[in-house]
Amino acid sequence: MATPRIFHGRQWSIWLVALLLTGLLTVPAHAESVREIAGFSGVRDNQLVGYGLVVGLDSTGDQTTQAPFTSQSLANMLSQLGVSIPPGTNMQLRNVAAVMVTADLPPFSRPGQRLDIVVSSIANASSLRGGTLLMTPMKGADGDTYAIAQGNMLVGGAGAQAGGSSVQINQQASGRIPGGALVEREVPLDLGANGGLLELELNETDFGTAQRVVAAINNEFGQTVAYARNGRVIALDGPPEDNARVNFIARVQSVQVTPTEAPARVVLNARTGSVVLNRAVTLREAAVAHGNLSIMIDANFGVSQPAPFGEGETVVVPDADIDIEQQEAYLQIVEGAQLNEVVNALNALGATPQDLMSILEALKASGSLRAELEII
C-alpha cells in the first residue's frame, strides 16, 4: 500500500519533505503478511464500561452540592454494606469522586484474566491522584457484567496552587490501573463452528488485494482453500479439529502478500492546516495564480474646538485611513507525474498550507488534480 507523506507548517518544511521524497519514491511496494492487512471474523476486542467511586482523595473530590449523585451513590453502597445514612443527612464529601471506568476485553479472554482499565472523573473533582477505585462492575453492550474493577489509581499529572495561583502538568482528572479488572465472564467465540469454515476480513475493501490474498493462500497450501466473497471478505475451508485449525490460521497469517497500490488521495485538515498526499497523486498541466488581499484600517481621532465665545461644543472627530494592498500573482504552470514533481510544482506557487488547500480544491475542480480530496 502507498505510504502517505505529510507536510505542514512553514514553507521551508515543505521543501524539506520534497528533498526526502526524492529518494523514497523509488522504493517499490513491499510484501506484507496477511496478519498486517486482515483479521479473522469474530476475533476482536469488546468494549466494557462501568460506573464507580474513587475514595481516599486529598480533598480533591467532587463537591456534592454540585454533584449530588456522588453522595447518593455512596449512600447506596454503604447501605449494601450494612451502614444506614439517616434521611436528610448532608454529607460534605471532598475525598470521594464519581468516575467512569472503561476497558477493552480481548478475544478469547477467560475468567481470572486481568485487564488494564482507564478511570475518568465525570463530575467536578480536581484530581484523582492517590485515590482508590472501589469494586465496579463493568458491562458490555448487552448489559451483562464481564469484569470487576478495583485498585489504586495511577495518575500521571501533577499540580499545585497557593495564594490564588496554580500550576498543572498533564491531566489529573483521569488515570489508569494496570491489571485493575478481573474477567468474570468470557465472550463465546467458536471459530470454524460450521465445519471449519472461516472468514478472513481485509482491513480495507480492495478487490485487487482480495484477489492477491486468495492466490497467495491457495499457492501456500497447494490447493483451493480460499475464495473471495467480495472485496473485503475471503472464505477459508479450514480443518474441523481445533488444534489443526489453530495451525491452519497461523499459517494463513504468515502468508506474504503485496497489496495493490492505494488510490491517489489528498487529505486536508482545515483545523491544523495539514496537507497529506500519497505517492499516487499526479497533476495534469494547469496554470495557477493565487494572491492575497490585505486591508489595513488606521483610525485617528482629532478634536474640533469651537471659536472663542462661540456656542459650539468641543467634540472628538474620528479620521479613518483605509489602505488596500493586493499582492502580485502571476500565472504559473504546475504539472507532475510523480509525488516529488507535484510537491515541487506546488512549492513554486509560494503558498502557505492554508492557501494550498484552496489551490488543491481548485485544481480538483478543474480536473488537473488526479486524486480524491478528503477534508477532515
Secondary structure, 3 states (H helix, E strand, C coil): CCCCEEECCCHHHHHHHHHHHHHHCCCCCCCEEHHHHEEECCCCCEEEEEEEEEECCCCCCCCCCCCHHHHHHHHHHHHHCCCCCCCCCCCCCCCEEEEEEEEEECCCCCCCCEEEEEEEECCCCCCCCCCEEEEEEEECCCCCEEEEEEEECECCCEEEEECCEEEEECCCCEEEEEEEEEECCCCCCCCCCCCCEEEEEECCCCHHHHHHHHHHHHHHHCCCCEEECCCCEEEEECCCCHHHHHHHHHHHHCCEECCCCCCCEEEEECCCCEEEECCCCEEEEEEECCCCEEEEEEEEEEEECCCCCCCCCCEEEEEEEEEEEECCCCCEEEEECCHHHHHHHHHCCCCCHHHHHHHHHHHHHHCCEECEEEEC
